[in-house]
Amino acid sequence: MTIRVMVADDHAVVRGGLEQLLATASDIELAGVATDGEEAVSVAAELRPDVILMDLSMPGLDGVEATRRIVAGNPEACVVVLTSFSDSRRILDALEAGASGYLLKHAGPDELLGAIRAAAVGDAPLDPKAARVLLESRKAGRPGRQLSAREEEVLRLVAGGLANKQIARKLEITERTVKAHLTNIFGRLGVTDRTQAALWAQEHLPPTEGG
C-alpha cells in the first residue's frame, strides 16, 4: 500500500526538500502541496491524503487552525505537525486541534519517513523533545483536559495488549476513531508510543471492578 502524503508549508525550499525525500521511499508518494493554511484546508478536502505534514507558522491561517478545520471536516484526517517550534503551548494547541503527531524540522530523513509510516497505521509520532516539554508542562500543572471515559477505555485495552483493529471491534467504533483517541491519549500523558501508554495505565489507572 502506498502512503499518500500532502505537504503544507509556505517555504519553497522546505517543500522541495520534502518532495525529494518522499521520492526516495517506494511506499510513499507526494499527493499534493499547499503554501498556506487556507490552501491546506481546501487541498486536504479535495485530495484526502493518508498523511498531512503541516507547518505551524504560515501566512494567514496558521497550522493549528488549519489542522482544526481539516479534522472538523474529516475526523479521519491524519495531520502530523512538522515545525521548528517546541514550546509546550504550540504542542498542546496542535494536539488539541486534532494533530496526530508532532515533529521538529531537525528530524533526520529516516526519522521523518518512519513517522509518516507510523502515523499512517495509527500511531502518534512525537519528537522526544516535544514529548518531554509536554510531560514537563503537565508536571508544572498546566491546565489540560483529563482522559475522557472513552479514552480511558481505549487506554485500558491498549494496556491489555489489544491492537487497533481489535479495539475498534470491541468498542464498535472505526479504526480511525481508535487512532484519534490514541493521539489524544499520547498527548495527554506526554508519552510517545503504546508501550509507554500501557505502562502509564498500569501505574495510574485504578483496577476495574472484578479486575
C-alpha positions as a Markdown table, in Angstrom:
| # | Residue | x | y | z |
|---|---|---|---|---|
| 1 | Met | 0.0 | 0.0 | 0.0 |
| 2 | Thr | 1.3 | 3.4 | -1.0 |
| 3 | Ile | 1.0 | 6.2 | 1.6 |
| 4 | Arg | -0.2 | 9.4 | 0.0 |
| 5 | Val | 1.3 | 12.5 | 1.7 |
| 6 | Met | 0.3 | 16.1 | 1.4 |
| 7 | Val | 2.8 | 18.8 | 2.4 |
| 8 | Ala | 1.7 | 22.2 | 3.8 |
| 9 | Asp | 4.5 | 24.7 | 4.2 |
| 10 | Asp | 5.0 | 28.2 | 3.0 |
| 11 | His | 8.7 | 27.8 | 2.3 |
| 12 | Ala | 9.5 | 26.6 | -1.2 |
| 13 | Val | 12.9 | 25.2 | -0.1 |
| 14 | Val | 11.2 | 23.1 | 2.6 |
| 15 | Arg | 8.6 | 21.8 | 0.2 |
| 16 | Gly | 11.2 | 20.9 | -2.3 |
| 17 | Gly | 13.3 | 19.1 | 0.3 |
| 18 | Leu | 10.4 | 17.1 | 1.5 |
| 19 | Glu | 9.4 | 16.2 | -2.1 |
| 20 | Gln | 12.9 | 14.9 | -2.7 |
| 21 | Leu | 12.8 | 12.9 | 0.5 |
| 22 | Leu | 9.4 | 11.4 | -0.2 |
| 23 | Ala | 10.6 | 10.3 | -3.6 |
| 24 | Thr | 13.3 | 8.1 | -2.0 |
| 25 | Ala | 10.7 | 5.9 | -0.4 |
| 26 | Ser | 9.0 | 3.3 | -2.5 |
| 27 | Asp | 5.9 | 3.1 | -0.2 |
| 28 | Ile | 5.3 | 6.9 | 0.0 |
| 29 | Glu | 4.2 | 9.4 | -2.6 |
| 30 | Leu | 3.6 | 13.1 | -2.7 |
| 31 | Ala | -0.2 | 13.6 | -3.2 |
| 32 | Gly | -0.2 | 17.4 | -3.2 |
| 33 | Val | 1.2 | 20.6 | -1.6 |
| 34 | Ala | -0.2 | 23.7 | 0.0 |
| 35 | Thr | 1.6 | 27.0 | 0.6 |
| 36 | Asp | -0.6 | 28.4 | 3.4 |
| 37 | Gly | -3.3 | 27.3 | 5.8 |
| 38 | Glu | -6.3 | 28.2 | 3.7 |
| 39 | Glu | -4.9 | 26.2 | 0.8 |
| 40 | Ala | -4.1 | 23.4 | 3.1 |
| 41 | Val | -7.7 | 23.1 | 4.2 |
| 42 | Ser | -9.0 | 23.1 | 0.6 |
| 43 | Val | -6.4 | 20.7 | -0.8 |
| 44 | Ala | -6.8 | 18.3 | 2.1 |
| 45 | Ala | -10.6 | 18.2 | 1.5 |
| 46 | Glu | -10.1 | 17.6 | -2.2 |
| 47 | Leu | -7.3 | 15.0 | -2.1 |
| 48 | Arg | -8.0 | 13.3 | 1.3 |
| 49 | Pro | -4.3 | 12.2 | 1.6 |
| 50 | Asp | -3.3 | 9.5 | 4.1 |
| 51 | Val | -0.9 | 11.8 | 6.0 |
| 52 | Ile | -0.7 | 15.6 | 6.0 |
| 53 | Leu | 2.7 | 17.2 | 7.0 |
| 54 | Met | 1.6 | 20.6 | 8.5 |
| 55 | Asp | 3.8 | 23.6 | 9.2 |
| 56 | Leu | 2.6 | 25.8 | 12.1 |
| 57 | Ser | 3.8 | 29.2 | 11.0 |
| 58 | Met | 2.2 | 30.2 | 7.8 |
| 59 | Pro | 0.7 | 33.5 | 6.5 |
| 60 | Gly | -3.0 | 34.0 | 7.1 |
| 61 | Leu | -4.4 | 30.9 | 8.6 |
| 62 | Asp | -1.8 | 29.2 | 10.8 |
| 63 | Gly | -1.2 | 25.5 | 11.0 |
| 64 | Val | -3.1 | 24.9 | 14.3 |
| 65 | Glu | -6.3 | 26.5 | 12.9 |
| 66 | Ala | -5.8 | 24.7 | 9.5 |
| 67 | Thr | -5.5 | 21.4 | 11.4 |
| 68 | Arg | -8.6 | 22.1 | 13.4 |
| 69 | Arg | -10.6 | 22.8 | 10.2 |
| 70 | Ile | -9.2 | 19.8 | 8.4 |
| 71 | Val | -10.1 | 17.5 | 11.2 |
| 72 | Ala | -13.5 | 19.1 | 11.7 |
| 73 | Gly | -14.3 | 18.4 | 8.0 |
| 74 | Asn | -12.8 | 14.9 | 8.1 |
| 75 | Pro | -12.4 | 13.3 | 11.5 |
| 76 | Glu | -10.3 | 10.6 | 10.0 |
| 77 | Ala | -7.7 | 13.0 | 8.7 |
| 78 | Cys | -4.1 | 12.3 | 9.9 |
| 79 | Val | -2.2 | 15.5 | 10.4 |
| 80 | Val | 1.4 | 15.4 | 11.6 |
| 81 | Val | 2.8 | 18.8 | 12.5 |
| 82 | Leu | 6.3 | 19.5 | 11.2 |
| 83 | Thr | 7.7 | 22.6 | 12.7 |
| 84 | Ser | 10.7 | 24.3 | 14.4 |
| 85 | Phe | 8.6 | 25.2 | 17.4 |
| 86 | Ser | 8.9 | 23.1 | 20.5 |
| 87 | Asp | 7.2 | 25.2 | 23.2 |
| 88 | Ser | 4.5 | 23.5 | 25.2 |
| 89 | Arg | 1.7 | 25.9 | 24.2 |
| 90 | Arg | 2.1 | 25.2 | 20.5 |
| 91 | Ile | 2.4 | 21.4 | 21.1 |
| 92 | Leu | -0.7 | 21.3 | 23.2 |
| 93 | Asp | -2.6 | 23.6 | 20.9 |
| 94 | Ala | -1.8 | 21.4 | 17.9 |
| 95 | Leu | -2.7 | 18.2 | 19.6 |
| 96 | Glu | -5.9 | 19.7 | 20.9 |
| 97 | Ala | -6.7 | 20.8 | 17.4 |
| 98 | Gly | -6.6 | 17.2 | 16.3 |
| 99 | Ala | -3.0 | 16.7 | 15.1 |
| 100 | Ser | -1.9 | 13.0 | 15.1 |
| 101 | Gly | 1.8 | 13.8 | 15.7 |
| 102 | Tyr | 4.3 | 16.5 | 16.3 |
| 103 | Leu | 7.8 | 16.5 | 14.8 |
| 104 | Leu | 10.6 | 19.1 | 14.7 |
| 105 | Lys | 12.2 | 20.1 | 11.4 |
| 106 | His | 15.7 | 19.0 | 12.6 |
| 107 | Ala | 14.4 | 15.4 | 12.4 |
| 108 | Gly | 16.6 | 13.1 | 10.2 |
| 109 | Pro | 15.3 | 11.7 | 6.9 |
| 110 | Asp | 14.8 | 8.2 | 8.3 |
| 111 | Glu | 13.1 | 9.5 | 11.4 |
| 112 | Leu | 10.6 | 11.6 | 9.3 |
| 113 | Leu | 9.8 | 8.7 | 6.9 |
| 114 | Gly | 9.4 | 6.4 | 9.9 |
| 115 | Ala | 7.0 | 8.9 | 11.5 |
| 116 | Ile | 4.9 | 9.1 | 8.3 |
| 117 | Arg | 4.6 | 5.3 | 8.3 |
| 118 | Ala | 3.8 | 5.3 | 12.0 |
| 119 | Ala | 1.1 | 7.9 | 11.6 |
| 120 | Ala | -0.4 | 6.1 | 8.6 |
| 121 | Val | -1.0 | 3.0 | 10.7 |
| 122 | Gly | -2.5 | 4.9 | 13.7 |
| 123 | Asp | 0.5 | 5.6 | 16.0 |
| 124 | Ala | 1.1 | 9.2 | 17.2 |
| 125 | Pro | 4.7 | 10.1 | 16.4 |
| 126 | Leu | 6.0 | 12.7 | 18.8 |
| 127 | Asp | 9.5 | 14.2 | 18.8 |
| 128 | Pro | 11.3 | 13.3 | 22.0 |
| 129 | Lys | 11.8 | 17.0 | 22.8 |
| 130 | Ala | 8.2 | 17.7 | 22.2 |
| 131 | Ala | 7.1 | 14.8 | 24.4 |
| 132 | Arg | 9.5 | 16.0 | 27.1 |
| 133 | Val | 8.1 | 19.5 | 27.0 |
| 134 | Leu | 4.6 | 18.2 | 27.1 |
| 135 | Leu | 5.4 | 16.0 | 30.1 |
| 136 | Glu | 7.1 | 18.8 | 31.9 |
| 137 | Ser | 4.1 | 21.1 | 31.3 |
| 138 | Arg | 1.9 | 18.5 | 33.0 |
| 139 | Lys | 4.2 | 18.3 | 36.0 |
| 140 | Ala | 4.2 | 22.1 | 36.2 |
| 141 | Gly | 0.4 | 22.0 | 36.5 |
| 142 | Arg | -0.6 | 23.5 | 33.2 |
| 143 | Pro | -4.4 | 23.1 | 32.9 |
| 144 | Gly | -5.4 | 20.4 | 30.5 |
| 145 | Arg | -8.2 | 18.0 | 29.9 |
| 146 | Gln | -8.1 | 14.7 | 31.7 |
| 147 | Leu | -8.8 | 11.4 | 29.9 |
| 148 | Ser | -12.4 | 11.1 | 28.8 |
| 149 | Ala | -14.3 | 7.9 | 29.7 |
| 150 | Arg | -13.8 | 6.6 | 26.2 |
| 151 | Glu | -10.1 | 7.5 | 26.1 |
| 152 | Glu | -9.6 | 5.6 | 29.4 |
| 153 | Glu | -11.5 | 2.7 | 27.9 |
| 154 | Val | -9.2 | 2.7 | 24.9 |
| 155 | Leu | -6.1 | 3.0 | 27.1 |
| 156 | Arg | -7.1 | 0.0 | 29.2 |
| 157 | Leu | -7.5 | -2.1 | 26.1 |
| 158 | Val | -4.1 | -0.9 | 24.8 |
| 159 | Ala | -2.6 | -1.9 | 28.2 |
| 160 | Gly | -4.3 | -5.3 | 27.7 |
| 161 | Gly | -2.3 | -5.8 | 24.6 |
| 162 | Leu | -5.1 | -5.3 | 22.0 |
| 163 | Ala | -4.3 | -4.0 | 18.5 |
| 164 | Asn | -6.2 | -1.1 | 17.0 |
| 165 | Lys | -8.4 | -3.4 | 14.9 |
| 166 | Gln | -9.3 | -5.4 | 18.0 |
| 167 | Ile | -10.1 | -2.3 | 20.0 |
| 168 | Ala | -12.3 | -1.0 | 17.2 |
| 169 | Arg | -14.2 | -4.3 | 17.0 |
| 170 | Lys | -14.7 | -4.5 | 20.8 |
| 171 | Leu | -15.9 | -0.9 | 21.2 |
| 172 | Glu | -17.8 | -0.9 | 17.9 |
| 173 | Ile | -16.0 | 2.1 | 16.5 |
| 174 | Thr | -13.8 | 2.6 | 13.5 |
| 175 | Glu | -10.0 | 2.1 | 13.5 |
| 176 | Arg | -9.6 | 5.7 | 12.6 |
| 177 | Thr | -11.6 | 6.7 | 15.7 |
| 178 | Val | -9.3 | 4.5 | 17.8 |
| 179 | Lys | -6.3 | 6.2 | 16.2 |
| 180 | Ala | -7.7 | 9.6 | 17.1 |
| 181 | His | -8.3 | 8.6 | 20.7 |
| 182 | Leu | -4.7 | 7.3 | 20.9 |
| 183 | Thr | -3.3 | 10.5 | 19.6 |
| 184 | Asn | -5.2 | 12.4 | 22.3 |
| 185 | Ile | -4.1 | 9.9 | 24.9 |
| 186 | Phe | -0.4 | 10.1 | 24.0 |
| 187 | Gly | -0.7 | 13.9 | 24.1 |
| 188 | Arg | -2.4 | 14.0 | 27.5 |
| 189 | Leu | 0.1 | 11.6 | 29.1 |
| 190 | Gly | 3.2 | 13.0 | 27.5 |
| 191 | Val | 4.2 | 9.6 | 26.0 |
| 192 | Thr | 5.3 | 8.7 | 22.5 |
| 193 | Asp | 4.2 | 5.1 | 22.0 |
| 194 | Arg | 1.8 | 2.4 | 23.0 |
| 195 | Thr | 4.3 | 0.7 | 25.4 |
| 196 | Gln | 4.8 | 3.9 | 27.4 |
| 197 | Ala | 1.0 | 4.5 | 27.5 |
| 198 | Ala | 0.4 | 0.9 | 28.7 |
| 199 | Leu | 3.0 | 1.3 | 31.4 |
| 200 | Trp | 1.3 | 4.6 | 32.5 |
| 201 | Ala | -2.0 | 2.8 | 32.6 |
| 202 | Gln | -0.7 | 0.0 | 34.8 |
| 203 | Glu | 0.8 | 2.5 | 37.2 |
| 204 | His | -2.1 | 5.1 | 37.3 |
| 205 | Leu | -5.4 | 3.7 | 36.3 |
| 206 | Pro | -7.4 | 2.1 | 39.2 |
| 207 | Pro | -8.4 | -1.5 | 38.6 |
| 208 | Thr | -11.9 | -2.1 | 37.2 |
| 209 | Glu | -14.5 | -3.9 | 39.1 |
| 210 | Gly | -13.8 | -7.6 | 39.1 |
| 211 | Gly | -10.3 | -6.9 | 37.7 |
